[in-house]
Amino acid sequence: MKLNELTRRRTFGIISHPDAGKTTLTEKLLLFGGAIHTAGAVKSNKIRKTATSDFMEIEKQRGVSVATSVMGFEYNGYKVNILDTPGHKDFAEDTYRTLTAVDSVILVIDCVKGVEEQTRKLMEVCRMRSTPVIVFINKLDREGRDPFSLLDELERELGIHTRPLTWPIGIGARFQGVYNLYKKQLELFSPNKTRISEDIVSIDNVASPLLDEHLGPDSAARLREDAGLIEGSYEPFNGEHYRDAYLAPVFFGSAINNFGVKELLETFVTIAPSPLPRDTTVRKVDPAEKAFSGFIFKIHANLDPNHRDRIAFCRVCSGRFERNKYYYHTRLDKELRFGNPTSFMANEKSIIEEAWPGDVVGLYDTGNFKIGDTLTEGEHLAFKGIPSFSPEIFKELVNRNPFKSKQLDKGIRQLTDEGVAQLFIHREGNRRIVGTVGNLQFEVIQFRLLHEYGAECAFESLNIYKACWFTCADPKQLERFTSLQGRHISYDKDDHPVFMAEGTWSLKSAQEMFPEMEFHFTSEFKTDVAAER
Ligand code: G4P
């Protein structure tokens, strides 16, 4: 197939439990992609903490990446866009939102640890959206677990079918390389951090004596046995099944040693989906449509601390985005023009003239955007699938300086528009409830309110377990619920009522009293009736 601007784009995210090797793999992909030239040049989100002129002061202070960045590069005629996600679990919501803007993901697993807590949560989000997944099992140079048991665990715990495309020969100190089950070749390992090409030996099949020659008789016999088991117990790889998010191809390697990364990248660009159609409130938008459309999935504050400007990250969904053209902001019913749209190539930013579906464009914003906003060439529609998830921690925002209440109000609204946290308003007394995934955000908010808005605040703990958006087929029951539970109902950023459940018991008893009510842990739902996760 001849590649065009649409079909040559691969937009994806790399996800992992912290420390599995996401940053290292990102860097190595950029290295193989030619976007950077020396290892260590870009350590994705992690090294930005030491980079100059960076996005947020807070990032430097805490050494935790608050930002989600975008890295694009060209590879074998493909345009690859990596949407990086913060590894820190307190910023999980940020990661969830970034996953709305990708077409597939690479999941990194540490072969010593297997499936970990964040792996489960992130995969849950991928499953919700049927995002295709490729698994990279990393750190084969360490004494990790048996590969069959790792694959079993992936299937069992993540609810996905797996299919190894490469297979490790030994592990840890005895790690000799991988056998590429599809290309039928041996890729021999030598621990060398700067080497880019691998020693590759093509063989006809596993019976080949070349195996014994290169691996020794014991490893060769073991590989033959393993290969037989794989053929017998796994379905053959099927690209459609992968793109339907039914089957996850699995690669083994060692990112720090550049091992297995090139195979991963080569296979990734050929099998991963190009930009996919996306649902809106009105209709499905096909990426091949002529008219431009896109949505904002991330807002980044104060690129320049002297100006209160922000950068809104827009994922192009259809058509061609052009610099200096007027686009329609569907929520505000307003035309906007962007004179300096920015693209990202590894750690460099540059102004662009155009962008295509799958690309992410940075738009300078003076306060027009909220997460989830849609831009079009005039059609009134809004992209779906950018829900808010119920936060985990809820605190009441308390003003500490009555002379600055306007600043506090503006500040908290802008920060929550950016997605730093969620804001719920309790109508009685206009109380402001801030919900986050982790405690760190409260510190971020406090710091930013003070430094950017001059407002002083404190947070008081609240006894809230989950925010539950609700629906009810019976309007009478809905009305009765709303008036009886008024004390526990607050309103989200879109003014939708949300039941702030104090515990599983309160949710259960509400459900028993009002059987027609449906509770949801996300702001956008089809059938995801709230159940204990
Ligand atoms: P993350 O973004 O998923 O949090 O992980 P990151 O890439 O930062 O990797 C976490 C640690 O694991 C790093 O070590 C990194 O060097 C190491 N690592 C990554 N890939 C491999 C691998 O294939 N084999 C081995 N043995 N280690 C690997 P660190 O000591 O925490 O940091 P650093 O000082 O090396 O940067």
Residues whose N, C-alpha, C, O or C-beta is under 5 A from the ligand:
A	BS01	G4P	S16 H17 P18 D19 A20 G21 K22 T23 T24 L25 G87 N138 K139 L140 D141 R142 G253 S254 A255 I256 N257
